[in-house]
Every structure is written in structure tokens, then in C-alpha cells.
Amino acid sequence: MISRAVATLVAASSLVSAIASAEQVGHLAEHAKMFLSKGEYERIVLLFRYFEESVSPDEVSGDKRAVRTFFALLRDYFGRLDRVVASPSTSLTYINIYIESATPDLWRKSTCGFREQAFRGEFTHGAGHRQAEIVFTTCFDNRLQKEWLRKIDIRFNDASPETVKRVQEFAFQFRREMQRPQ
């Protein structure tokens, strides 16, 4: 009888732990969305996973620099994100820019479970407005009980020549900034 009670207690404890983990998953995307809306890009940088235990300090520094540069240019080229709401689905046609904090190889080798959450919003830059979908990919490592951002994908639904040109300029400037010595 005692062994059954212990087994039930262990099972109940595992269930509570799984529920707590499930509740924890998803909060990170909400925080990232809030920081993105407020223009608090440095706080978003801290939410990403950089695999410090697997790569050199120089590589980690370079990855963090890439994430910082992405958000600085996002502000400069597209402005601030406004009117953000959850989106149950995403568009099939779009032009996008995204940032991922590590190589696909590192992510494949990780023990993460991935989750995507989509939001719709509007980037405002001066008098200009651009509708966008923002897809946050998070990684939850059940073993470590930790969640990180893997990727933020900004998808502009308007593939007008003006938007395409702006995205191309953004990409060109991003490459240029990343080629500059630190």
C-alpha cells in the first residue's frame, strides 16, 4: 500500500511539474513581444540562447552583436511595433527578415522542444505604416527547465516594391554592419 501511495505521489509530483513547465512555456514570447513593442531591444537580446557552453566566447559575442544590430536596424528601417495581437494563423505570402541566435546545427543538437507563436502588428516609421506578422520561435529545455528565444521572424504582408526595397536595404545594411570590425 505504501509503495502505491509513493508511486501516486511521484506521479502527481511529475504531473504538477509538467503543468508548471507547460504554463512557463509561452511567457517568453509574450515578454519578447512586449520588449519589441516598447523598443527595449537590449532586453530582447538577453532572451536568446547563445550556446555559451558549446562555442567560443568570440562566437557568442558575435552572435549577440548580430542580434543587437538586427534590432537597431529594425528600428531605423521600420520603426516601432504597435497594435500587437495574437494570431491563430499566418499568411502564405510575405517578405521577411529574421534573426536567429545560433546556427541551425547547434539547435538540432540541442535538447530543446520548439514552439512558435504568431502575432500581428503594425510597424510605424514616421508617417509610414507596415502590417506585419511576428513569429517567435522559443526553445524549452525540459531537462534544464529553461526557455529561450531561438528566432524572431518579421513577415511583412505587403510585398509592394517599396516594402521589398526597404527589406533589401535592411539586409544590405545588416551585412555591411556585420562585416565591420568590432
Residue pairs with C-beta under 8 A, 6 or more apart in sequence:
21 140
21 142
21 145
24 140
24 145
24 147
25 115
25 138
25 140
25 147
26 115
26 117
26 138
27 147
28 47
28 136
28 138
28 147
28 148
28 149
29 115
29 117
29 136
29 138
29 149
31 47
32 44
32 47
32 136
32 149
32 152
33 84
33 119
33 134
33 136
35 41
35 43
35 44
35 47
36 44
36 81
36 84
36 134
36 152
37 80
37 81
37 82
37 84
37 121
39 75
39 80
41 68
41 71
41 72
41 74
41 75
42 68
44 67
44 71
44 149
44 152
45 64
45 67
45 68
45 71
47 148
47 149
48 63
48 64
48 67
48 101
48 148
48 149
48 150
49 101
49 102
49 110
49 139
49 148
49 149
49 150
50 60
50 63
50 64
50 101
50 102
51 60
51 102
51 106
51 110
52 60
54 106
55 63
55 102
55 106
61 182
62 182
63 101
63 102
65 178
65 182
66 99
66 178
67 99
67 101
69 174
69 177
69 178
70 97
70 99
70 174
71 99
73 170
73 173
73 174
73 177
74 97
74 154
74 170
77 125
77 166
77 169
77 170
77 173
78 123
78 125
78 130
78 132
78 154
78 166
78 170
79 123
79 124
79 125
79 126
79 128
80 123
80 124
80 125
81 121
81 122
81 123
81 132
81 134
82 121
82 122
82 123
82 124
83 121
83 122
84 119
84 120
84 121
84 134
85 119
85 120
85 121
86 117
86 118
86 119
86 120
87 118
87 119
87 120
87 133
88 118
89 118
90 118
90 133
90 135
90 155
91 133
91 155
91 157
93 157
93 159
94 133
94 155
94 156
94 157
94 159
95 155
95 156
95 159
95 163
95 164
95 167
96 153
96 154
96 155
96 156
96 167
97 153
97 154
97 167
97 170
97 171
98 151
98 152
98 153
98 154
99 151
99 152
100 107
100 150
100 151
101 148
101 149
101 150
101 151
102 150
107 114
107 139
107 150
110 139
110 141
111 141
111 142
111 143
111 144
112 139
112 140
112 141
112 148
112 150
113 139
113 140
113 141
113 142
114 137
114 138
114 139
114 140
114 150
115 137
115 138
115 140
116 135
116 136
116 137
116 138
117 135
117 136
117 138
118 133
118 134
118 135
118 136
119 133
119 134
119 135
119 136
120 131
120 132
120 133
120 134
121 131
121 132
121 133
121 134
122 129
122 130
122 131
122 132
123 129
123 130
123 132
130 156
130 158
130 163
131 156
131 157
131 158
132 154
132 155
132 156
132 157
133 154
133 155
133 157
134 152
134 153
134 154
134 155
135 151
135 152
135 153
135 155
136 149
136 151
136 152
137 149
137 150
137 151
137 152
137 153
138 147
138 148
138 149
138 150
139 147
139 148
139 149
139 150
140 146
140 147
141 147
141 148
156 163
156 167
